[in-house]
Amino acid sequence: MSLTAEQFSEQRWELPEDGRWSELIAGEIVQLSPPDSMHGTSVLNLSKRLAEHRQRNPEISGAACFDQGLVVSRQPDSVFLPALSVIPDVGPFDLADQFLTEQCPTLVVEIVSSTDRRKLINSKVEVYWTVGVETVWIVDQNDQAVLVLDAEGTQSRLTEADQLTDDASLPGFSMSVGELFQEPGWWSGSRK
């Protein structure tokens, strides 16, 4: 039976780990491997830097949403849960109580921290272009690099010393790629 996005939203709590690592692809639930600690480190570091950026620039519209269910197709329905999506023209907490949105992000961040995520990434990027996403950052845990793709077909591979920026989605934001992969000192007991 093919599920709708809404049925997936309701049923995900019955899935392993409350459906946290599941997506809906063409009406079928796809269970992804739980991410590793490096995945969590990248999400933590990115969220910290985005929060600081937002505090310094309260006039910026749009919201950085983590694990937001993006409805990317209907009949059959598909729902992707990228690590981060930047959705324009919403307040910072407008989507906080919603699992699903059909609003198109301008920027999507995917972290390819497992084999199954790596296998799906090319097809997901194609879908992102179809729905109107402007930029995709693919965080590669193995290479500790970020592949930046835009809808025009431009690609750039950024490594440790390079800066992540996207003036269209995140005006004035800048973060070195190396910072994405730095384990916070407090995780190991030091004070970094």
trRosetta pair geometry for C-beta under 8 A, 3 or more apart (Angstrom, degrees):
i j d omega theta_ij theta_ji phi_ij phi_ji
2 26 7.5 -70 -135 146 111 63
2 27 3.1 -15 -157 178 90 149
2 28 7.1 -58 -120 -52 66 66
2 76 5.1 -101 -165 -123 134 113
2 77 7.7 135 162 26 98 82
3 7 4.3 -136 -161 88 93 122
3 8 5.0 111 133 -57 133 84
3 11 7.1 -95 -135 30 145 141
3 24 6.2 -104 84 -137 116 127
3 27 5.3 150 41 -164 55 66
3 28 7.3 132 21 -83 98 22
3 29 6.9 37 19 -44 145 87
3 77 6.8 -83 105 59 64 117
4 7 4.7 97 50 6 77 101
4 8 7.0 -135 94 -4 41 87
4 27 7.6 -9 -69 -118 32 84
4 77 5.0 91 -150 -7 46 151
5 8 5.6 -55 -151 36 32 115
5 9 6.4 38 150 -24 65 104
5 24 6.4 -179 -107 67 60 155
5 69 7.3 142 -169 151 105 124
5 71 4.7 -7 -109 -108 163 112
5 74 7.6 -64 -14 -101 117 77
5 77 4.4 -136 -40 -179 78 141
5 78 7.9 -13 -81 64 98 17
5 79 5.0 122 -129 -59 94 118
5 100 5.6 107 153 -128 118 145
6 9 5.5 -48 -149 31 33 116
6 10 6.6 29 153 -15 64 105
6 100 7.2 -81 -86 1 57 164
7 10 5.8 -56 -149 39 33 109
7 11 5.9 15 159 -7 69 116
8 11 6.1 -66 -135 48 26 100
8 12 6.0 45 163 -50 65 100
8 22 8.0 -156 -169 123 104 116
8 24 4.2 -59 -104 -63 162 140
8 29 6.7 162 -125 -87 101 92
8 69 8.0 167 106 -154 116 142
8 77 7.2 -149 -6 108 128 128
8 79 5.7 -174 92 21 152 141
9 12 6.3 -37 -144 2 21 116
9 69 6.6 -180 -93 78 97 174
9 79 7.7 167 -58 -100 82 172
9 99 5.0 148 -139 83 108 136
9 100 5.5 -70 -79 -32 137 118
10 13 7.7 -61 168 14 36 101
11 14 5.5 -54 -171 33 65 113
11 15 7.1 74 136 -34 78 96
11 19 7.5 118 110 -74 60 146
11 29 7.8 -99 103 -71 123 139
12 15 5.3 -44 -159 15 49 120
12 18 6.7 51 135 161 83 59
12 19 2.8 -138 -178 83 89 175
12 22 5.9 -170 -135 66 99 130
12 99 7.8 -179 38 -176 145 155
13 18 5.2 -13 -133 -148 55 82
13 19 6.2 -60 -55 6 25 117
14 19 7.5 41 49 -43 47 109
15 18 6.8 58 67 169 77 12
15 19 3.8 87 50 -76 124 77
15 22 5.2 -12 136 -29 165 153
15 29 6.9 -155 -97 -175 138 146
15 31 7.1 -169 -173 -99 123 103
16 19 7.7 112 61 -66 45 38
16 21 7.7 -35 94 49 96 102
16 31 6.8 50 42 -139 116 129
17 20 4.6 -76 131 30 105 108
17 21 6.0 34 77 10 137 98
17 34 6.7 127 -41 -90 168 112
19 22 4.4 -66 -158 33 73 126
20 67 7.5 -24 -158 -152 78 144
21 31 6.6 54 105 -167 92 65
21 32 4.5 -122 165 70 92 88
21 33 6.9 -94 169 94 144 18
21 34 5.4 -114 -53 -91 159 54
21 35 7.3 -173 -108 -18 119 76
22 29 5.5 -11 -172 -168 123 99
22 30 6.6 150 -158 76 67 47
22 31 5.4 -31 -101 -102 87 56
22 32 6.7 -176 -90 12 30 82
22 81 7.9 67 80 11 43 138
23 29 7.7 150 80 -153 35 53
23 30 5.1 -19 64 60 84 102
23 32 6.7 47 -1 -25 98 117
23 78 7.7 21 158 -172 100 77
23 79 6.1 -159 -163 91 70 70
23 80 5.6 13 -145 -118 130 45
23 81 5.6 -146 -92 12 92 92
24 27 6.9 7 178 -113 100 12
24 28 7.1 151 -157 71 62 30
24 29 6.0 -36 -100 -95 68 54
24 30 7.3 161 -104 14 16 83
24 77 6.0 -2 131 113 133 93
24 78 5.7 -174 106 -142 79 37
24 79 4.1 47 40 31 107 93
25 28 5.9 -33 70 64 71 84
25 30 4.9 21 11 -16 116 130
25 78 5.2 29 -126 -128 42 102
25 120 8.0 -116 -84 -138 151 127
26 73 7.7 -8 -87 84 57 135
26 76 4.4 63 -167 89 57 136
26 77 7.9 132 -141 68 16 34
26 78 5.9 6 -45 -73 42 102
27 76 3.6 -81 -27 -164 110 121
27 77 5.8 92 -80 44 66 70
27 78 7.7 -60 -27 -67 46 61
30 120 7.8 120 142 -92 154 146
32 114 6.8 134 175 66 92 140
32 116 5.3 -171 -137 100 73 130
32 117 6.1 61 -156 -65 127 85
33 114 4.0 -167 63 -167 126 161
33 115 7.2 64 0 41 144 75
33 116 5.5 143 -4 25 97 120
33 117 7.4 -97 44 -20 95 95
35 39 3.3 -90 173 75 126 160
35 40 6.4 147 107 -41 118 75
35 111 6.9 41 -128 99 137 126
35 113 4.8 54 -143 82 92 143
35 114 6.7 -124 -107 -28 55 111
36 39 5.3 115 55 1 59 100
36 40 7.6 -120 109 2 41 90
36 113 5.5 -147 27 168 91 120
36 114 7.4 147 -18 -68 93 88
36 141 7.2 108 54 -167 120 163
37 40 5.4 -53 -153 39 42 114
37 41 6.2 50 147 -26 70 101
38 41 5.3 -46 -146 32 36 118
38 42 6.5 38 154 -20 65 100
38 113 6.4 177 81 -132 96 120
38 141 5.0 109 111 -145 133 118
38 181 6.7 1 -159 -137 101 83
39 42 6.0 -56 -155 33 29 109
39 43 6.6 25 150 -14 64 107
39 83 7.6 -143 -174 -101 92 131
39 111 5.2 129 -136 129 89 143
39 113 3.9 -52 -73 -49 114 172
39 141 6.6 -48 -68 -78 71 137
40 43 5.7 -55 -146 39 34 110
40 44 6.1 36 155 -21 67 107
41 44 5.7 -55 -147 37 28 113
41 45 6.2 23 158 -15 65 109
41 180 7.8 99 119 156 87 55
41 181 6.6 59 114 -146 126 37
41 182 7.4 -164 171 77 119 33
41 183 5.5 -62 -125 -98 138 63
41 184 7.5 -166 -137 -7 89 79
42 45 6.0 -57 -143 40 28 107
42 46 6.1 24 160 -15 64 111
42 83 7.4 -10 106 -176 109 160
42 111 5.7 148 83 -113 145 137
42 139 5.5 128 -177 161 155 157
42 141 7.4 -112 -28 -91 141 89
42 180 4.7 22 -130 176 87 92
42 181 6.5 -3 -81 -81 89 54
43 46 6.0 -59 -144 41 26 108
43 47 6.0 24 159 -18 64 111
43 66 6.6 92 -164 -142 112 128
43 83 5.5 -131 -95 -168 102 114
43 84 7.5 170 -129 -46 81 102
43 111 7.2 -82 -55 -27 90 153
44 47 6.0 -61 -145 38 24 107
44 48 6.3 25 157 -21 63 108
44 184 6.8 -82 126 -23 139 123
45 48 5.8 -53 -147 34 29 112
45 49 6.5 23 158 -13 63 107
45 175 7.9 141 144 -177 98 139
45 179 5.6 177 174 145 132 81
45 180 5.4 169 86 -130 136 35
45 181 7.7 -76 19 -15 160 18
45 182 6.4 112 -100 54 146 82
45 184 7.6 -174 -77 -54 87 93
46 49 6.0 -59 -148 40 31 106
46 50 6.2 28 156 -17 67 110
46 83 7.7 73 59 135 151 121
46 84 6.4 -103 128 -42 140 152
46 109 6.9 -179 -175 140 165 172
46 175 7.2 144 -116 102 65 170
46 180 6.3 23 -56 -119 93 87
47 50 5.7 -55 -142 40 31 110
47 51 6.2 34 156 -22 65 105
47 64 7.5 174 -121 122 66 130
47 66 6.3 -9 -91 -63 121 140
47 84 7.8 -165 -74 -91 79 122
48 51 5.9 -56 -150 34 27 111
48 52 6.6 26 153 -16 62 106
49 52 5.7 -53 -149 36 34 112
49 53 6.3 36 152 -21 65 106
49 173 7.6 101 141 -160 104 102
49 175 4.8 50 170 -92 165 135
49 179 7.0 82 -58 129 141 140
50 53 5.5 -52 -146 37 34 114
50 54 6.2 36 154 -21 66 104
50 64 4.7 -44 172 37 149 172
50 84 7.9 171 -40 -145 160 143
50 170 7.5 -84 -122 -129 92 135
50 173 7.2 7 -109 -131 67 137
51 54 5.7 -52 -147 35 31 112
51 55 6.4 32 154 -20 64 105
52 55 5.8 -55 -149 35 31 111
52 56 6.5 24 155 -13 65 108
53 56 5.9 -61 -150 41 30 107
53 57 6.1 -19 164 24 67 113
53 60 7.9 -5 139 19 93 158
53 170 6.8 22 142 -173 156 109
53 172 7.0 161 -157 100 106 95
53 173 4.9 18 -137 -104 158 93
54 57 6.4 -81 -135 62 24 79
54 58 7.1 63 167 -94 65 51
54 60 6.7 -111 -123 57 65 123
54 64 7.4 -122 -56 12 128 116
54 92 6.5 93 -168 -105 144 132
55 58 7.1 4 -151 -63 26 86
57 60 4.6 46 129 -18 110 114
57 171 7.3 -166 -180 84 158 92
57 172 6.1 147 -68 66 154 141
60 170 7.8 34 -167 -143 150 49
60 171 6.2 -168 -112 46 115 102
60 172 8.0 -125 -74 37 132 114
61 88 6.6 54 113 -166 99 69
61 89 5.7 24 147 -95 127 36
61 90 7.5 121 173 40 85 29
61 91 7.9 -59 -147 -86 73 44
62 86 5.8 36 160 174 127 89
62 87 6.1 177 -156 89 82 44
62 88 4.4 -41 -95 -116 111 44
62 89 6.4 18 -79 -6 70 32
62 90 6.3 52 -131 44 36 69
62 106 7.5 -42 -134 17 147 122
62 169 7.1 -148 146 -166 165 66
63 86 7.3 179 88 -150 37 54
63 87 5.4 -10 57 57 85 93
63 90 4.9 -56 1 90 114 103
63 91 6.6 37 -60 106 117 28
63 92 5.1 146 -111 -125 98 35
63 93 7.4 176 -119 -36 139 21
63 94 6.3 -152 -27 35 149 95
63 95 6.2 178 83 22 152 110
64 84 6.0 -15 -173 -163 93 109
64 85 7.7 161 -155 81 49 35
64 86 5.3 -23 -99 -99 67 78
64 170 7.8 37 -74 -93 115 114
65 68 3.6 24 136 -35 129 137
65 84 7.0 142 76 -156 46 55
65 85 5.2 -21 62 63 98 84
65 86 7.6 166 17 -92 75 26
65 87 5.9 18 -2 -1 123 114
65 95 5.6 -27 -99 85 137 137
65 101 7.8 56 89 15 176 144
65 105 7.8 -125 40 -93 110 122
66 83 6.7 -26 -144 168 79 53
66 84 5.6 -27 -99 -96 66 69
67 81 5.2 15 -152 -176 63 109
67 82 8.0 -149 -94 79 33 38
67 83 7.2 -13 -60 -138 65 32
68 81 7.1 173 70 -135 30 69
68 82 7.8 -13 52 52 77 77
68 85 5.4 -96 53 40 120 118
68 87 7.4 -76 100 -29 169 130
68 95 6.2 21 -126 138 130 138
68 98 7.9 37 -147 96 95 85
68 99 7.7 167 -152 -172 52 37
68 101 6.1 -11 168 18 116 117
69 79 4.8 -3 -171 -176 100 120
69 80 7.7 147 -154 72 50 34
69 81 5.7 -29 -95 -85 58 90
69 99 4.8 32 11 151 129 76
69 100 4.5 -49 92 -93 119 58
69 101 7.0 137 80 16 66 65
70 79 6.6 151 71 -157 43 61
70 80 5.0 -21 60 62 103 85
70 81 7.3 170 14 -83 80 36
70 82 6.9 13 3 6 130 97
70 85 6.1 124 -61 -65 128 167
70 100 8.0 148 -92 -151 10 60
70 101 6.4 -30 -109 69 54 82
70 102 8.0 108 -164 -110 58 30
70 105 6.8 -64 -106 -9 137 111
70 108 7.8 -45 -24 -108 165 124
70 131 8.0 140 160 102 117 166
71 74 7.1 32 168 -64 114 85
71 77 6.7 -46 -147 -159 97 99
71 78 7.4 125 -159 80 51 52
71 79 5.6 -29 -95 -98 56 81
71 100 5.6 44 -39 -168 107 106
71 101 6.9 -153 11 90 90 31
71 102 4.7 -35 61 -91 118 77
72 78 5.0 -48 65 93 94 104
72 79 7.1 155 11 -105 83 26
72 80 5.5 28 -14 2 133 107
72 127 5.1 58 155 158 140 121
72 128 7.4 -58 -132 -81 135 49
72 130 7.7 87 176 76 100 107
72 131 5.2 -103 -147 -42 80 149
73 76 7.1 38 115 86 112 56
73 77 6.4 170 94 -142 69 32
73 78 4.3 38 42 26 101 105
73 127 6.9 -85 -33 -149 113 117
73 131 7.7 -119 -60 -70 68 114
74 77 5.5 2 -122 -93 47 74
78 127 7.0 -85 104 -151 150 153
79 100 6.7 -68 -126 -114 129 99
80 124 6.1 115 -118 -144 143 112
80 127 7.2 150 -36 96 139 138
82 85 5.4 104 62 -54 120 93
82 108 4.7 162 -31 -170 178 99
82 109 6.0 135 158 68 117 48
82 110 5.1 -81 -136 -80 99 71
83 109 5.0 -66 71 103 102 95
83 110 6.3 141 8 -123 96 25
83 111 4.7 58 -40 -6 146 105
83 139 7.3 -31 32 25 155 129
84 107 7.7 -13 118 116 99 96
84 108 7.2 158 90 -159 62 42
84 109 3.9 20 52 40 103 117
85 105 3.8 -110 -177 -80 102 156
85 107 7.0 164 -155 90 47 58
85 108 5.1 -8 -107 -107 82 73
85 109 7.4 -148 -68 21 42 71
86 105 5.5 108 63 -163 47 102
86 106 5.5 -50 93 55 101 87
86 107 4.1 25 31 51 117 100
86 108 7.8 -133 20 -65 71 38
86 166 7.8 168 27 94 158 140
86 169 4.5 97 93 -179 149 118
86 170 6.4 -107 -115 -55 161 93
87 90 5.3 6 110 23 108 128
87 95 6.7 60 52 -19 153 151
87 101 6.8 -13 -110 122 157 157
87 103 5.2 70 -157 111 122 123
87 104 7.7 148 -129 92 82 28
87 105 5.0 -71 -80 -99 65 73
87 106 7.6 147 -115 4 23 76
88 105 7.8 130 -8 -146 73 41
88 106 5.4 61 -35 -25 110 119
88 169 7.4 -111 -67 -128 97 70
90 94 4.1 -127 -178 53 102 143
90 95 6.1 34 156 -26 154 102
90 103 6.9 86 -40 130 132 172
91 94 4.4 116 50 -39 81 103
93 96 4.4 -18 -165 -20 75 130
95 98 5.0 -76 -160 50 67 109
95 101 5.7 -28 -133 -62 130 139
95 103 7.9 -116 -83 37 134 133
98 101 6.0 88 118 -62 130 88
104 131 5.5 -172 -116 144 110 97
104 132 4.6 7 -172 76 157 114
104 133 6.4 -143 -178 -68 95 60
105 108 5.4 112 89 -65 139 82
105 133 5.7 16 79 -114 82 97
105 169 8.0 36 170 -130 83 130
106 133 6.9 135 -159 -150 17 59
106 134 4.8 -6 -167 24 72 117
106 135 6.8 24 147 26 70 90
106 166 7.9 155 121 151 106 129
106 168 6.1 -138 166 123 136 103
106 169 4.2 -177 99 -96 119 102
107 133 7.4 116 -98 -167 12 96
107 134 6.8 -41 -68 64 59 91
107 135 4.8 -14 -110 72 79 101
107 136 7.6 163 -159 -88 55 31
107 137 7.1 22 -176 -6 101 100
107 166 5.4 90 -92 130 142 166
107 168 7.9 148 -51 85 105 93
107 169 3.8 61 -20 -152 122 177
107 170 6.9 -35 9 -19 160 100
108 128 5.7 -115 27 -129 149 140
108 133 5.3 -20 -8 -152 116 146
108 135 7.5 177 28 95 63 55
108 136 5.0 -16 68 -113 95 78
108 137 7.4 -166 95 29 48 67
109 136 7.6 157 -90 -163 29 57
109 137 4.6 -13 -112 66 78 106
109 139 6.4 33 -178 -19 97 110
110 117 7.3 176 172 -180 103 109
110 121 6.1 152 124 -125 148 99
110 124 6.7 119 -93 105 157 142
110 125 7.9 -105 11 -69 149 85
110 136 6.6 3 6 -173 106 105
110 137 7.3 174 29 87 61 55
110 138 5.3 -14 70 -113 98 69
110 139 7.0 -166 93 23 45 77
111 117 7.2 -9 98 160 56 155
111 138 7.9 151 -97 -165 25 50
111 139 4.4 -22 -110 66 73 114
111 141 6.8 62 180 -45 93 101
112 117 4.8 -177 -134 116 57 107
112 118 4.5 85 -172 -85 117 72
112 121 5.5 -29 -88 -61 122 142
112 138 6.1 20 -15 -176 114 97
112 139 6.9 178 18 79 69 56
112 140 5.7 -9 56 -108 111 60
112 141 6.7 -142 85 7 62 89
113 117 6.1 32 42 47 56 151
113 139 8.0 -1 -52 100 89 99
113 141 4.6 72 -110 -21 74 146
114 117 4.8 91 56 9 79 104
114 118 7.0 -144 94 -7 40 89
115 118 5.6 -57 -148 37 32 113
115 119 6.4 33 154 -22 66 105
116 119 5.6 -50 -146 33 34 113
116 120 6.5 25 158 -13 64 109
117 120 6.0 -64 -149 41 30 106
117 121 6.5 50 154 -54 65 96
118 121 5.9 -35 -151 -6 31 119
120 123 6.0 -73 -166 50 57 104
120 124 5.5 54 144 -27 89 113
121 124 5.6 -61 -144 39 31 112
121 125 6.3 33 159 -23 68 104
121 138 6.2 72 -166 -129 137 130
122 125 5.8 -51 -149 31 30 111
122 126 6.8 33 152 -19 62 103
123 126 5.6 -50 -153 32 36 115
123 127 6.7 37 150 -17 65 102
124 127 5.6 -54 -153 36 36 111
124 128 6.4 41 149 -23 67 102
125 128 5.4 -49 -149 32 36 115
125 129 6.7 37 152 -19 65 99
125 136 5.5 -145 -123 54 93 171
125 138 7.7 -38 -76 -62 124 123
125 149 6.3 15 -152 84 132 158
126 129 5.8 -51 -154 32 33 110
126 130 6.6 37 148 -22 64 106
127 130 5.3 -53 -150 33 37 117
127 131 6.5 21 158 -10 69 105
128 131 6.3 -63 -147 42 30 99
128 133 3.9 -40 177 37 94 139
128 136 5.6 92 102 -69 162 127
129 132 7.9 64 -179 -57 29 15
129 133 6.6 -74 -74 55 32 87
129 151 5.4 144 -129 -125 87 85
132 151 7.8 -6 -158 -98 35 152
133 136 6.3 60 129 -60 132 91
133 151 7.0 166 94 -66 57 111
134 150 6.3 -12 161 -150 67 87
134 151 5.4 -77 -140 -6 43 119
134 168 6.2 -79 116 105 156 147
134 169 7.0 -177 65 -52 123 110
135 148 6.8 -13 -168 -169 106 87
135 149 7.0 154 -156 84 56 51
135 150 5.0 -25 -100 -103 76 79
135 151 7.4 -86 -62 -16 44 80
135 166 5.5 -168 77 -131 163 131
135 168 7.2 140 -12 60 128 121
135 169 6.5 -120 41 -13 124 135
136 148 7.7 162 84 -154 49 43
136 149 4.7 -9 59 61 95 103
136 150 7.8 179 21 -85 66 33
137 146 5.3 -13 -169 -173 99 117
137 147 7.4 149 -160 76 47 49
137 148 5.6 -15 -105 -102 73 71
137 149 7.9 -177 -80 24 27 71
137 164 6.8 38 -123 -144 146 121
137 166 7.9 -106 -47 -47 117 134
138 146 6.7 151 74 -160 48 60
138 147 4.3 -10 57 56 107 100
138 148 8.0 -157 23 -69 71 28
138 149 7.0 37 -8 -2 106 110
139 146 5.4 -23 -100 -104 60 87
139 180 6.3 -144 -137 170 126 150
140 143 4.5 12 114 41 125 100
140 144 7.2 -82 93 -20 78 12
140 145 5.1 -4 55 63 114 77
140 146 7.0 -174 14 -89 80 32
140 147 6.6 62 -26 -11 115 97
141 144 7.1 12 -167 -74 30 55
141 181 7.9 141 -135 -108 61 110
143 159 7.9 -84 148 -111 99 90
144 159 7.4 63 106 -151 79 73
144 160 6.5 23 128 -72 113 89
144 177 7.4 120 154 144 74 105
144 178 7.6 42 162 -111 116 55
144 180 7.8 165 -159 79 76 105
144 181 4.9 -14 -137 -51 107 165
145 157 5.8 12 165 -178 132 92
145 158 6.2 161 -167 81 79 49
145 159 5.0 -35 -109 -97 99 64
145 160 7.9 -66 -90 -37 68 57
145 177 6.5 12 -135 175 43 146
146 157 7.6 160 82 -157 42 49
146 158 4.7 -13 61 59 91 105
146 162 7.8 -138 46 86 102 121
146 164 6.2 13 67 -90 164 113
146 177 5.3 -146 4 -122 110 114
146 180 7.1 109 -53 -1 119 163
147 155 6.5 -15 -173 -163 95 100
147 156 7.6 164 -155 84 51 38
147 157 5.4 -22 -102 -103 72 72
147 158 7.7 -175 -82 19 23 74
148 155 7.0 151 80 -156 56 47
148 156 4.9 -9 56 60 104 87
148 157 7.8 -170 18 -81 74 23
148 158 6.2 47 -15 -12 110 114
148 164 7.6 168 -76 -129 125 78
149 154 7.4 158 -152 85 44 54
149 155 5.4 -8 -101 -103 74 80
150 153 7.3 -38 80 26 72 22
150 154 4.9 8 41 53 108 96
158 162 3.7 -137 -158 94 93 143
158 163 7.6 -103 -154 56 137 25
158 164 6.5 151 103 -76 165 72
158 177 4.9 174 129 -59 104 140
159 162 5.6 94 50 3 49 112
159 177 6.0 -171 147 77 16 151
160 176 7.0 21 166 161 51 107
160 177 5.5 -122 -113 84 18 101
160 178 3.8 52 -163 -72 79 101
160 181 7.9 -68 -110 37 86 126
161 176 6.5 -43 -151 -153 28 118
161 177 7.4 -11 36 41 19 99
161 178 6.6 28 -67 -23 38 123
162 176 7.0 133 79 -149 34 69
162 177 5.2 30 65 -7 84 121
163 174 4.9 -11 -173 -163 123 98
163 175 6.8 134 -155 65 70 28
163 176 5.8 -52 -96 -93 60 54
163 177 7.6 -133 -91 -22 14 76
164 173 7.7 -36 110 127 84 99
164 174 7.0 151 73 -152 55 44
164 175 4.9 -19 52 64 105 85
164 176 7.4 132 5 -144 83 6
164 177 6.1 116 -39 -73 98 69
164 180 7.7 74 -18 -49 143 121
165 170 7.4 -144 -164 80 51 105
165 173 6.3 160 -132 89 62 70
165 174 5.1 -9 -84 -99 99 76
166 169 4.5 -3 124 44 122 102
166 170 5.0 69 69 32 90 95
166 173 6.9 -10 45 65 71 115
167 170 7.3 -75 -101 74 19 54
167 171 5.3 47 -160 -112 64 60
167 172 7.4 79 -121 -27 77 39
168 171 7.8 66 -73 -66 4 76
170 173 3.6 -27 142 17 117 138
175 179 5.4 -105 178 62 94 137
175 180 7.2 97 134 -54 120 83
176 179 4.8 107 66 -9 82 100
176 180 8.0 -133 103 -9 57 78
177 180 5.8 -39 -170 11 46 117
177 181 7.7 19 148 -2 67 104
178 181 6.4 -74 -163 43 41 98
178 182 6.7 51 147 -43 73 103
179 182 5.6 -45 -146 10 41 119
182 192 7.7 -127 159 137 118 148
183 187 5.4 -90 171 51 100 140
183 188 6.8 65 127 -21 125 112
184 187 5.1 106 72 -15 81 100
184 192 6.3 -168 -168 74 50 107
185 188 6.4 -74 -163 48 44 91
185 189 7.8 -75 161 74 71 28
185 190 4.0 -85 -170 90 104 88
185 191 5.5 12 117 107 138 4
185 192 2.7 140 -28 14 126 91
186 189 7.3 51 -155 -84 37 13
186 190 7.4 -109 -69 71 32 47
186 191 6.9 42 -74 -111 76 46
186 192 7.3 -126 -21 44 63 74
